[in-house]
Amino acid sequence: MLVPELTLQSPETGAKVLESFGFQSDGGLWRLSSQSLRLVEGQPQGHGRIDHLALTVPDIDAAVAALAAKGIALDAAITPKGPELIPEFWEDGLRFVYLAGPEGARIELCQRVTGAPAAVGHDHVGIPCHDLVAMQDFFVTQGARLTAAVNLQRPEGVIPVRFLAFHGAVIELFQPPSAPRAVQGLWSRLLVAGLSAPIQGPEDLILAPL
């Protein structure tokens, strides 16, 4: 089991936002079908080594409309006009949109154009990298398995993307043309069931016991 940890100045207020997405408190975690996360209190400095949590949805337009009615806004820095398409992902492409979650923490919604799951749940945890090869090698040494590799050709440059299966979840590694900032972020750590002690990975990534 892999659980991203979300560090917020006000977990109580953040919990109300998570409830708008459909998360429910359960045994110290917040759960939405196959996705779990943990809230902790702290002083994040923005988006850090872990950039976003992604949920799969069967109908992205309906999901965005329902969340907008609850006051959930689009992430204006990435998808200000709503859902977009990545044609290179999966068989016929992937529609995606970024939303502003608790205190601005990025929550992505994803819908495969073909074969979208019928229920909302876990899709992936997104991690930008300075050195994607080093980050991928680290996860492989921890037991991860590469499931897909795509190089996105974009005007700003090539963006290599790798998907890895890890502890029943999916990790998305991507190397943007400009190096991501190394700060203490909102999505702060990955909690791993069965881990006996914290592990320091590349670029200040932390795996910690669940």
N, C-alpha and C positions, 0 to 999 in steps of 0.2 A: 504494500500500500504506500502510495506517495501523496503527501499532503503539502501544498504550498502554504507558507505562513505569511499573513498579511499584517504588517505593523502600522497601527493607526494612532493618531493623537487621541482620538475618542472612539474606542471600540464600541461603546454603547450606541453612538450615532451611526457608526458604520454598520452595525448589526441591522438597523432599520433599512438601510440601503440594500443590504444582502437579502432581506426579506422581500423587497420589491422584485428581486431577480428570481425569487422562489426558494432561496436557501432557508433551512430550518435548523435550529440549534439541536444538537444531539450528542450527549456525552462529551462535552468539551470541544466538539468540532461543529462546523456549519456544513450541512450536507444538502446537495441537490442531485438526486438520483445517483449516478456514478461519480460525481465530483464532491470531494470534501476539502475543506480548508480550515485553518485555525486563525483566530484573531488574537493579537497581542497588543499591548499598549507600548508606545515608544514615540520617538521623534524622527520619522523618516525625512530624508532630504530630497525626495522626488523619486523618479523611477530609477532603479538601480540595476544590478546585474540580472535580476529576473524582471523581464519587462511586462509580461502579461499572463493572464489566465484565459484560456479559450474554452468556450462551451459549444458543443454541437447543437443545432436546432433543426427541426424539420422544415420550418418555413421562416426564413429570416425576416421577410417583410412584416409578417404578422407579429413576430417577436419584437421587432423594433417599435412597431406601433403600440403594442401593449405596454412596453417598458416606458415609452415616451409619455403615455397617459398616466404613468405613475411618477413622472418627474425625472426619469433617467435620461440624461443628455448624451448626444454623440460626443466622441472625443474629437474636438475641433482640430487637434494637431495632426490627425492621421486620416480620418474619414469624415470630414465636415459635411459632405453632401449625402451621406448614407452608404448603404452597401455597395461594394465594388467587387470586381471579378479578378481572380488569378487563374488564367486559363491553363497554366502549366501544371497545376496541382490535380492529382488524381485523374480519373478517366476523362471527364468532360469539363473540369475546372471546379473552382471553389469560390463561392460568394462569401464575403466577410465584411464585418463592420466592427469598429472599436467604439466602446461606450465608456463613459466616465463612471466608474464604480465608487466605492467609499473613498472619500478624500482625493478623488481623481485617479485612483488605482485603475489601470486599464483592464477591462474585461472584454474579450473579443467574442463575437458570435460567428459561427461558421456553418455554412450549409453546402454540402456537396451538391453539385448540379445534378449528378446521377447517383442514386443509392444513398441518399441522406437518411440517417437513422430516424426512427419514428418518434423518439423521445429526446428531451433535453438531457444533456449529460456532459461528461468529460470529453474534451477533444485533445487539448495539449497544454503544456506550459511553455511559454516562449522565452528563450534566453539569447540575447544578442552577445556576440563574442568579438574580441580583438583577433583571436586566433582560433578559428573554428576547429582545425585539426587537433590542437591541443585539448580543447574542451571535449571533443568527441572521444578522443583517446582516454580521457579521464573517466567519462561515463562508461565506456566499454570495460575499463578495468574494474568498475563497480558492478558489472553484470548487465549493462545495457546492450541492446541489440539493434543495429541499424536496420530500419524498415523501408526507408525511401530517401533518395538524394536528388535534388533538383537545383539547377543553377538558373536563377531568374535574370534575364537580360533586361536591364532597365536603363533609361537615359543617363542616370547618375553613375552607372557601372554595374558590374555583375554582382549579384547577391547570392552566394551559395547557401542553400538551406538543407539541413539534414534532420530527419525524423528518427527517433530512437524509442524503442519500447523499453520501459524501465519500471520495475515494481508495479506492474499492472496499469501503468499510465503511459502517456506519450510525451516525450520531450522534443521540442522544436528548437534546434540550434540554427542561428543565422548570423552571417557576418556582413553587416551594413558597410557601405563605402566609407562612411565616417565613423571613427571609433566611438563606441558607447562610453558614457561617463561611468567611472567606478565610484559610486556613492552608496550609502546605506539607503536602500530603497523601500518602497511600500511592500512589494512582494519580496520579502527579505531572505527567506531560507526555504529549502526543501526538506520536509520531515519524512524520514524513511522508517517504515515499520521494521523492527528487528535489528536496527543499527545500535551498536553498543556505546558508541562515542561519536562526537562530531568529527567530520572530515572536512578539511580545508581543500577546496579544489582550485583550479586556475581562476585568475581574475576575481578573487575574493568571493567566489561561489562557496556556499556552505551547505553541506548535507548534515542534518542533525537527527538524533533519535526522535521517534514519534512517541 
